[in-house]
C-alpha cells in the first residue's frame, strides 16, 4: 500500500446497529458489498462491538419470528386452495436461543470480513453523569446508554490498536454523529457517514491513481462478466429460484416500477441483463476458498404479471399482495395465483411488465486475479 493510501484511508471503519439494519438480514445491500470490496483491497478493518452484535441478533430474531409466522400463514393459505404441502406444525419450527443465535451470527459476520470487538467496560457513575449533562449521544429523554457504550468501545479500540488513527463510523443516528469528542479526547480523527455516503467517502480518500485503478479494475471485471452474460443468464433460467418473501413494491421501490393495485398472478419471469458487478466482497456467512476470488453479479429480471387496478374515487389502497409461490423454473409460463384483497369499486385487469434485480454469486481464479487476469468463472448460486 502506498504512503498516500496509508495516510488518507481510515485505520478502521465501525458500524452502528442501524446501519446493519439497512443492509438487510443477510447483508446483501449493494453499499455494504461495495464497502467490503474496498476494505478487502486495502486491508482496512471493519468492526462491530459485542453490543452491536447483540442488538443485531435481536433484530434478526424479530425477522425470524416474522418469517416463521408468514410461513405458517402461507401453508394455511395453500392448503385452503388444495395445494399439497408438508405437514408442518407450529411447535416443529423452533427458533434458536439467544446464545445460539449470537454464536451463529458472530461466525457469519467474521466470515464476511467483520471483526467483533469487546465492549468498553465503562464505570456506571461516569455514564450516569454523562446522561445528566446530556453529553452526546445522550439526549433530553435520557436515551443513549447503549450508543455511548458502543462509541466508547470504538474509540478505545482505535486508541489501543492504531497510532495517530483516523476512523469512520457508519451511522444514521443524529445523536451518534454529534459524538466526535469521544474520539477527539483520545486524539483520534473521526468522520461520521451514512451508509449511502460510505463508498463515495472511501473513494474520495484514495489518491487519483488508486481511485483510477479501482475503477479500471471494476470496468475490466464487468467486461469479463458481460462477455459471459449468455452463460450467466442461462444458468439463472435453469436454476429454481424461491421467492419466499417477495414484496411486490419493495422498500426501495423508488428504484423500480411501482405497482398500483392487486397482483393476481405471475405469468413469466426472465433474466434480461447484467447491471452491476462487485468483486472481492465475501458472502455473509460463507467462507470463500483461499484460491477463489468472490464476485457478486446483479442481474435485472423482467416479470410479466396480471394486475387488477382499482377504480377511481376512494383514493386509498389496501395492502399490497405478497408472492407465496414461485414457478418451478424461471422463464416458465406457469401462472402463479396470489392472495388478493377485495375492493369495493370496479377494478380493471391489465398485464404489466416490471423489472427487479437478483444477485448471482460467482468466483474466479484468485491467483490470476492478483495480476488483474480474470479467468475460470464458476457460478455458485442465485439469490
Secondary structure, 3 states (H helix, E strand, C coil): CCHHHHHHCCCEEEECHHHHHHCCCCCCCHHHHHHHHHHHHHCCEEEEEHHHHHHHHHHHHHHHHHHHHHHHHHHHHHHHCCCCCCCCCHHHCCCCCHHHHHHHHHHHHHHCCEEEECCCCCCHHHHHHHHHHCCCCCCCCCCCHHHHHHHHHHHHHHHHHCCCCEEEEECCCHHHHCCCHHHHCCCCEEEEECCCCHHHHHHHHCCHHHHHHHHHHHHHHHHHHHHCHHHHHHHHHCCCCCCCCCECCCCCHHHCCCCCCEEEEEEEEEEEEEEEEEECCCCCCCCCCCCEEEEEEEEEEEEEEEEEECCCCCCCCCCCCECCCCCCCCCCCCCEECCCCCCCCCCEEEEEEEEEEEEEEEEEEHHHHCCCCCCCCEEEEEC
